[in-house]
């Protein structure tokens, strides 16, 4: 059976570990759960707000363009009714340019593509031929149009809103056009720019060719947007919101709306990091504010753990000290205030008398070999310590029965036990008063001889060897023993363990050099050499 090593974790430490672990786990789980819920809710709210804002801007932009088209239609009707009077043409052009925020420039072009007049007059384009793509397309189509972005004759990126000039009988006279510059103050930039955006929220507008019509960074107006799921979705005619990594590699929360009349898309977006930054600050603040109450709770747990563990700690100390005098009074003095401690206290009290009665018997049995009645291995250390403490010199005689395994294998273990008892009796018969005899286990024996020098101990070992050899222990067979002897004297650098080791080494040498002999060791007196002491007759 495998025995587990003793644990060094106390009940108090265990309660603290469980309590502190539970508190910290709940704190972390609570903060993490709260953060996740707040994070998801904040992102959903931001997406919803951006979508609503994009739809509002799309509606406002559509209204702006519709109002601009109505203004153009009204002025076109007045121009046709005046018979294309140059004064009326200039007056209406100036009115459209001055009164509305939509147009950066207004022009009237004949059916032959000649610019009849323009406002502001500082453009100096009257009399020129229209040569840009948007103007030629407008002449060709002869219907109200909103053009794709193009570069004007003066080099401005713009879009063109036009209204045909047509008489009641259907004769096409040309068109009235309002130009909106995309990179300067005008209708579309003014519409978007008049809204106040916070926390890095911004808007951009794309046409059906993925070209930017408006962007807070003017240098990007007119550029084509690369891979972007939001742009793909809005140009498919959808409105909605989603989290996306834009063409610049920035994580964004984007809302988008489609403008059917122009096939434009409006996108309102905000960096996810900026959106969550305030939440991160709030969570850090919440964590800091929780440190004080959590610290107080942990301190309370510290005292509670000490209080809970105290009865068991005191009872375990009593058990560790042993069942000596006054143990019952000590057990009764422990204040056990909860059920488990009370049950343990009662069990210790009920067992104290039984343990006290059996302790003497157990102590005697613990130090006595049941087969021979000699001392056992447990008593050797106590005997050695007693001699050394008293400063009394002593010798150790280690004895081992030769070829004992053969005895067991040939005659059986019962006969082997009889041989062991005979050897024990022989040692007891030769021992003096004060000598202590031990069976170390198996066929090994040991005699501790207080006040006996090495030579006298070797002589006793020889008497043991010779007497056992001559005794009739087994019918028809001779039983022999090998003996090792060592000694200790006050002032020797060796201790009891070293003397035992020296005696074992001498016994080992006796075995190696032929058995049935006595070998002594001077290691116990500080000398390291081994010397055989058996007479020649005993070594045969």
N, C-alpha and C positions, 0 to 999 in steps of 0.2 A: 504494500500500500504506500502510495506516495504521500509524504507529509509536506504540507504547505509551509513555507517559511513564515515566521511571525510577522504580522503586519505592524507597521509603525504609525498607522493612522488611528488617532483616538476618536471617540464618539463626538467629542466637541469639534474636532476638525471636520469630521464627516458631516455633522449638522451644519457647520459653517459653509462647507463646500456646496452642499445641496441648497442651502438657503440663498447664499450669494449667487450661485449659478442660476437659481430660479428667478431671483430678482433681476439679474442682468439679462437673462434670456427674455423675460417679459418686457423689460425696458427696450431692448434692441428690437424685439418682435413688434412691440407697440409703435415705436418710432418708425420702423421700416414699413409696417402696414399703413400707418397714417401718412407717411411720405408717399407711398405708392398710390393710395386713394386720392390724396390731394394732387399728386402729379398728374394722374390720369384725368381727374376732373378739370384741373387747370388747362391741360392740353385740349380737352374736349371743348371747354368754354372758349379758348382762344381760337380754335378752328371754327366754331360756330360763329363767333364774332367776326372773324375775317371773312367768312362766307357771306354773312349778312351785309358787311361793309362793301364787299365786292359787288353784290347784287344791287345795293343802293347806288354805287358809283356807275354801274352799268345802266341802271334806269335813268340816272341824272345825265349821263353822256348821251343816251338815246334821246332824251328830251331836248338836250342842247342842240343836237344835230337836227332833230325834227323842227325845232323853233327856227334854226338857221335856214332850213329848207323853206319854211313858210315865209320868212322874211324875203328870201330870194324870189319866191313865186310872186309875192305882192309887188315887189319892185319891178320884176319882169313884166307884169301886166301893165303897170303904169308906163313903162318905157314903150311898149308896143302901142298903147293907146295914144301916146304923144307923137306917134309916127317916127319914132327913133330920133326925136329932137335932141341934138347934142347937149343942150342945156339941161334937159330932163335927165339924160343919161348920167351927166356928171353929178347932178344934184342927188340922184338916187345912190350913185356909187359912194359919194361922200357921206350920205346919211347912213348907209349900211356899215361903213367903216367906223363912223364916229359913235353911233348909237348902241351898237351891240359889242359884247366882249368876244364874239366868236371869231371875227375875221381880222387877220393881219393886213390883208390887201383885198380889194374888190376890183374886178375888171369886166369890161363888156367887149366881147369879140364878135366880129361879123361872121357871116356864113362862109366867107372866103378865108377865114383865119387871121384877119387883121384886127389888132387891138384898137378899138375905137376910143376908149377912154379908160382911166384907172384911178383909183384912190388908195393911198395918198398920191398926190401928183408928183411927189419927189421921186417916185419910182422911175419916171421918164421912160415909160415903155409904150406910150401911145404911138400908134402907127407901126409898131413892130408886128412881125408875123409870129404866130404861135408855132414853136418848134419843139416843145416838150411833149413827152409821151402822153401825159394826162390831158393836155389841151387837144391834141390830135384825136385821142380816143373820144373826148367829149363831142367834138365836131362830127365825128363819125356816128356816134350812137344817137345823138339828138334827143336824149331823155335826161331827166334829173339823175345825177350820179354823185357818188362819193368815191373819189379815186383812191388808188393805192398810193403809198408814199412815192414822191418823185422830187427831183431837184429842179427848182425854178430857174428862170433865165438869169436871176441874180445870185444863184448859188445856194439858196435856202432849201433845206429839206422840208417838204410840206405835203399836205393833202388838199384836194380841190373839191369843193361842193359847187355843183352847177345847176342851172335852171335854163331850159331852152327858151329862146325868144321866138314865138310863133304867133302869126296873125290868126284872126277868127276863121279865115278860109284855109288855114293849115300851112301857109307859106313859112318856111324856116328862115329866120333872119339872123341867127347866131345864138349866142348863149351869154348869160350873166353868171359870173363865177366869183366865189369867195374863197380865198386862200388862207389856210391855217398853218402857220409855221410850227414845226414840231420841236425845234431847239431854242425857241425864244418865247417871250410872253405872248400868249394867244389863247384861243378858246379852249383847246384840250388841255394844255399845260396849266392854264388858269383854273380850269374846273377841278383838276386833280390836286393842284398845289394849294387850293384854298382850304383844304381839309388839314386839320392838325393831327399829325401822327406822333405817337410817343413810343419810347422803348424800342427804337429801331424798327418799328413797323413801317412798311413802305409799299407802294403800288407800282405796278408796271402794266402797260397795255401792249398787246401784240395783235398784228393783223393775220389774215389767213395764210400769209407766206412766212409766218413765225418771225416777222420783223418787228422790232420794238418801236412803238409809236410814242410811248412815254416811259421815262425811267428817271428816278431821282438823280442818277448820274448822267448828266447830259451827253457825255461822250459815248454812252452806249446806245443812245437813240439812233435808230436806223440800222443797227446791227441785227444779225439773225441769231435767235436763241437756239442753242444746241439741244442735246438730249434732255428732256424734262417731261416727266409724266403728267405734271399739271398742265403744261402747255398742250400736250397731246390731248388731254381730256377736254380742255375748254374749246379747242379748235374742232373737236368732234361735236360741238354743240351742247356740251354738258355744263352744269353748274354744280358745285359741291365744295368739299374741303378734304384735305389729306395731308399727312406728314410726308415730306419729300426732301431729298437731297438735290439742291438746284444745280444748274450748270456750272456754278462756281465752287461746288463741293461743300456747300453750307447746309446743315440740317435745318429745315424750315417747317413752320406750320402755316400752310397756305389755304386760303379760301379763294374760289374763282367763280366767275359768272360770264355767260356768253351773251353777246349783243347780236341778235339775229339780223337786224337791218344792215349791219356793216360787216358781219362775220368777224368781228373783233372779239378778243378775250381780255377781261380785266382780272388781274391777280393781286390779292392783298396778302402779304406774308410777313412773318416775324420769325427771327431766329429762335429755334427751340431752346438754345442755351440761355438767351436773354429772358425768355418766358419763364424758365425754371429757376433763374438766378434768385429772384425774390423768395421763392419757396425754399431754396437751399439756405438762404440767410435765416428764414424763419425757423427751419428745422435745427440749424446750429444754435439759434437762440433758445429754442425749446430744450435742446440737449443741455445747454449751460444752466438753464433755470432748473432742470431736473437734478443737477448734481447735488445740491444741498439736501433736498428731501431724500434722495437715494442714499446719500452719505449718512443721514440720520437713521434711515431704515437699516442700513448695514451695521451701524453701531448698536442699534437695538437688537439685531440678530446676534451680534457678538455676545452681548450680555445674556440673551436668552439661551444661546448654545452653551455658555458656561454654566448657567443655572440648571439646564436639563442634564448636562453631563456630570455635574458635581456628585450626585448620589452614587452613580455607577462607578465613578472614578474612585471615590472613597472606599466603596465595597471591594473594588479590584485591588486597591492598595492593601486592604486587610488580608485578602486571599493571598496576595504575593508575599506578605510578611510571614505567612504561615499561621497554623492554629496553635498559637502559644497561649500563655496565661493571659486572661483578660480579653480573649477574642470575642466572647459573647457580649461583654459590655461595650466593646468597640463597635460591633455590628449594630447593637441597639442604639448607639449614639448617632448613627447616620440618619439624617432627616430625609426620608424617602416620601416625596409628595405626589408621585404619580404611580399608576397601577403596576407597570412593569418593574420599577425599582422596588416597590413594596413586596411583590412576589419573590423577587430575587433575595431580598433581605430575609423574608420568612424561610426561604429554602436554605440560606446560609445558617440561620439560627437553628433550624431543625437538623442540619447536618453537622453542626459544630461538635455536639456531644459524641456522635458516632465516629467522627474523624478523630477526635481526641482519644477515644478508646482504642481505635485501631492503629493509631500512629506509632505507638511503641512496638506493637507487633510487626507492623510494616517495616519499621526501621531495622528491627532485628533480622527479619527475613531478607531485607535488601542487602545486608552485609554478610550473609552466610550462604555458603554453597550447600544446596539441599542433598547432594549425593554423598559428600564426605564429611559434612559438618565443619569444614574449615572456612576461613574467611574467603570472600570472593573478590573479584577485581575492584569493586567499588570501595572496599575498605583499605586498599593499598595506599591510595593517595593520602587518606587521613592519617594512617600510621606513619608514613614518611614525613608528613608535615609536622606531626607531633615530635618526632625525634629531632628534626632540624630546629624546631622552635625551642626545644629544651637544650639545644647545643650538644646533644648526646651522639657520639660516633656510633655507626651501625654498619652492618654488612648485609648484603642481599645474596641469597642462594637461589638461583633459577634452575628448575629441574624439568626435564621432558622425557617421557617414556619412549624408548627406542622402538621403532617399527610397530607403533600402536595400531596403525591402520590394518596391518596384517593380522593382528589379534582379532580385531572386529570382523574382518572379512572371513577369517578361518573359523572362529568360535561364536561369532555373533555379538551383538551389542550388550546383551545381558552379562556375558563373561567379561566383555570389555569394561563394563561398569564395576564388576567385582575387582578387576585389576586396579582400577583407579582408587577404589575404597581401600585396598590393601596398601597401596603406595601412600595414601593419606594417613592410614594408621601407623605405618612405619615412620613417617615424618613426625607424627605426634609422639611416638614412643621415644624418639631421639631428641626432641625439643626440650630446652630448658625452661624454667619459669621465666616469663617475660618475653620469650620468643613468640613471634606471631607468624602463623602459617596460613597460606592462601592457596586456593585452586584458581588459577587464572583463566581456566577454560579448557575444555577438551582434555588432553593429556599433559597440560602444562601446570606446574606448581611453583610456588615461591615461598621462601622463608625469610623473614626479616629478623635479624639478630641484633638487638640493641647492645651497645657496649662491647661488641665483638670485633677484633681486628681482622684484617684480611686473611692472615695465615690460619687463625683459629677457625674462621668461616670455611676456608678451603678444606681443613681437616674434617669439619662436620660434613661437608659435601662428599668427601671421600667415604666417610662412615655410612652415609646414606646410600651412595652408589654400591659399596661393597655389601651392605646388609641386604639391599633389594636383590642384588645378583644372587646371593646365597639363599634367599628365602624361596620356599616352594609355593610360589603364587599360582603357577599353572602346572598341572601334572605333566611331567615329561618334558617341560620346556623351561627355559631360563628367561626371566624378564630383566632387562637392563635399563638403565637410565643414563642420560647425559646431563652434566651439571656445569653451570656457569656461575662464577662468584665475582662480586665486586664490593667495594667498601667506600664509606664516606666518613670524613673526619671534619671537625669544626675548622673553618678557615679555608676549606676546599672551594675552588671556583665552581665546582659542579653543584647541581641541585639534585633533588630526588629523582626527577625525570631522567637526568643524565646518568645517575647510578643504575637505574633500571635498564637503560639502554646499554650501558657497559656490560651488565650481567647478561643481557640477551645476546650481545655480540660474543661474549665468552662462550655462552651456550651454543651459539651458531658454529663457533670454531670447533667445539667439542664434537658436534655432529659431523662437520666436514672432515675432521681428522680421524674418523673411525668409530665414533660413538662409544658408549660405556666408559666414559672418562670424565675427569673434572678439569676445567680450564678456568683460570682466574684472570681478572682484568684489574689493572691498577688505575684505570681511568677515573675512578671515584676519588682517588687521592691526588689527582692532578697529573698522573703519568699515563701516557697513551699506549704503552706496549702491552702485549698480551703474553702471558707466561703459563705454560701447561704445568700442572702440579701433581698430576696423577702418577703413582709409581708404575714402573714398567709392567708389573704383573697385572695391574688394573686396566692396561690399555690393550690387552690382547683380545 
